[in-house]
Amino acid sequence: MKLKVSIIEKMEEIVEKWRKEYKETISTYGEKVIADVKVSQVLGGMRDIPSLVCETSFVDPYEGIKFRGYSIDEVIKLLPKVSDFPYVLGIWYLLLTGEIPTRQEVEELEEYIKIRERLPEYVIEVLRNVPTNTHPMTQFAIAILSMQRESLFAKSYYEGMNKRDLWKPMLHDCINLIARAPVIAAYIYRRTYRDDVFVRPNENLDYGANFAYMLNVNDDFVLDKDFADLIRLYLILHSDHEGGNVSAHTCFNISSAMSDIYYSVAGGMCGLAGPLHGNASSESLRWILSILKFFNGIPSKDKLVEYIQNHLAAGRVIPGFGHAVLRVTDPRYTALAKFVEAKKIDSDVIRIVKLLYEVVPEILKATGKVKDPYPNVDGHSGATLYHYNLREHEFYTVMFGVSRIMGMTAQVIWARAVGFPIERPKSLTLKHIVELATKR
C-alpha cells in the first residue's frame, strides 16, 4: 500500500526554492570576501572561521540555538504536542523544511515512521555477535553501518540516476534510519546492561514515548509518562547544533563524497563519541557523582566552593560548564531546568546541579580566563537521565546520537538537493603558514 506522506510532497516544492537560492548566492556573491583568517584560528581547530554552510540551525552567542530561526522556547510552544511536550518528529519536520508542521502533518509523519521502524533480523544478529562489553556507541555505529547494504541512494547512484534527483532516495534512506535508530539504541541498552531481550516497538506510542518504552529502564514494561516527556524534550534539544561541530561536520563531509547516509552517519557517530563532544554529559555526571561520594551527600555551599577552587587549582576543568560559542547559560540547560521544576523532581543529583549553578559561574568569572562561565546542556542532561534510572552513563552518547541523526539527515538532504560539491579545503604546512603571515 502506498501511503500519502505530505513531507515528501512538500520537499518536491522546497527543493526548487533551495536550488534557486543556492545558485543565486554563488552567482551574486561568489567572489566577495567575507572573512580574514588568523593563524591562531588555522592552528586552533579552525575556531570561528566562517567556511561552512548550515541551513538547519544557528547558535547565537547571547540567544542560544535557533532551529530554522526559532528559539527553543518558540519550538516547544509552536510544535504540535503530545502530552505536554512536542512530538519529536515535529523538530525533524522543521529542520528539514523550515516550516512548523500542522498536527496532521506531524501525526502523518509519525505513522509513516512506524511503518519503517521494523528492524531487520540481520542487524540484531550483527549486534549479538559483538561482545556486550563493547562501548555502546561502537555498537551503535556498527549497527548503522551494517544497514548500508539497503541504501536506496547508493543503488540509485550506481544505476545512473540524474544527480538532480538523488535527494529523493537520500530522503527515503534518512527516514529509514530515523525510524530504526531508537529501536537499535534501545536494544543496545537492553543487551549491554539488562537482559538481552529485544523490546519490540509499541505501535500505539509516539516516537519519543516509544523510545522510552523500549529502553524499559525500570524493567517493568510500564511506560513512565514523566520519563517519556523527558525523552521527548531530550531528543528535541539535542537534534541539531549548527554544522561545525565534529559529528555534524563529519557526516556532512563524508556525504559530500556522495557516500550514502549510513556511511555518513556512522562516521558522525564516531565523532560524537569523543569526550569533548557527545560524551560530555557522561563526564559531567561522573563529576557530579564524585562530589556526592566525596561529601557523602550534599555539601554546604561554602564547602562546595572550596572543593571547586581546589579542583581548578589542580589544573582540572569543570565538566558541564563553558561553551565554544555561547556567552550565556545554554537555553537547552534552562529548558531541562524548567522540566525539573515542572515535574517537581527532587534528588541528590538534581540538588547538586542546582547548587553548582549557584556557585560555579562566579568562581569561573573570578579567574578572568573563562569566556563563558555558564552551564551548557551537558551540565544538566546526564543528571536528569540518571534521576529517571537511566544510570549507565556510557550509553548517553547513544541517546545523543539518536537525537542528532535528525539534524545530520536534514543537513545532508539539503546538500544533495542543491548539488553541494565534495568538501575539499586547502591545507598548508607550518612553513607555508609562516610565509603567508610574514607577507601580510
Secondary structure, 3 states (H helix, E strand, C coil): CCCCCHHHHHHHHHHHHHHHHHHHHHHHHCCCCCCCCCHHHHCCCCCCCCCCCCCCEEEECCCEEEECCECHHHHHHHCCEECCEECHHHHHHHHHHCCCCCHHHHHHHHHHHHHHCCCCHHHHHHHHCCCCCCCHHHHHHHHHHHHHHHCHHHHHHHCCCCHHHCHHHHHHHHHHHHHHHHHHHHHHHHHHHCCCCCCCCCCCCCHHHHHHHHHCCCCCCCCCHHHHHHHHHHHHHCCCCCCCCHHHHHHHHHHHCCCCHHHHHHHHHHHHCCCCCCCHHHHHHHHHHHHHHHHCCCCCHHHHHHHHHHHHHCCCCCCCECCCCCCCCCHHHHHHHHHHHHCCCCCHHHHHHHHHHHHHHHHHHHHCCCCCCCECCHHHHHHHHHHCCCCCHHHHHHHHHHHHHHHHHHHHHHHHHHCCCCCCCCCCCHHHHHHHHHHC
